[in-house]
Amino acid sequence: MLKLWQKGKYYYHVYLYRHNELLQKDCLCEKLRWKLKIKAIYHNSKAIELGFKLNPLT
C-alpha cells in the first residue's frame, strides 16, 4: 500500500513538472515565466527523489 502511495506521488510530481514546463513555454510575462520555472524545478527534484525511493540503485 505504501509503494502505491509513493507511485501516486511520483506521477503527480511528474505531471506537475510537465504541466509547468508547457505553461512556461507559452508564457509572455517574464516574471511569471520565472515563477513557473522555479515550480517546475521543484517538482522535477521531488519526482527524482521519489523515483530513487521506488527503484533504488543497489
C-alpha positions in Angstrom: 0.0 0.0 0.0 2.8 2.4 0.8 4.5 1.7 -2.5 1.3 2.5 -4.3 1.1 5.8 -2.4 4.7 6.7 -3.4 4.0 5.8 -7.1 1.0 8.2 -6.9 3.1 11.0 -5.5 5.8 10.3 -8.1 3.3 10.5 -11.0 1.7 13.6 -9.5 5.1 15.4 -9.4 6.0 14.3 -13.0 2.6 15.6 -14.2 3.0 19.0 -12.5 6.6 19.3 -13.8 5.5 18.7 -17.4 2.5 21.0 -16.9 4.6 23.9 -15.6 7.1 23.4 -18.4 4.4 23.7 -21.0 2.9 26.8 -19.3 6.4 28.3 -19.2 6.9 27.9 -22.9 3.7 29.7 -23.7 4.1 32.4 -21.1 4.6 36.0 -22.3 5.3 37.6 -18.9 9.0 37.2 -17.8 8.2 37.3 -14.1 5.5 34.6 -14.4 7.9 32.5 -16.5 10.5 32.5 -13.7 7.9 31.5 -11.2 6.8 28.6 -13.4 10.4 27.6 -13.9 11.0 27.5 -10.1 7.9 25.4 -9.7 9.0 23.0 -12.5 12.5 22.6 -10.9 10.9 21.8 -7.5 8.5 19.2 -9.0 11.3 17.7 -11.0 13.6 17.3 -8.0 10.7 15.7 -6.0 10.0 13.3 -8.8 13.7 12.3 -9.0 13.8 11.8 -5.2 10.6 9.6 -5.2 11.9 7.7 -8.2 15.0 6.7 -6.3 12.9 5.6 -3.4 10.8 3.4 -5.7 13.7 2.0 -7.7 16.9 2.1 -5.6 20.2 1.5 -7.5 21.5 -1.1 -5.0 
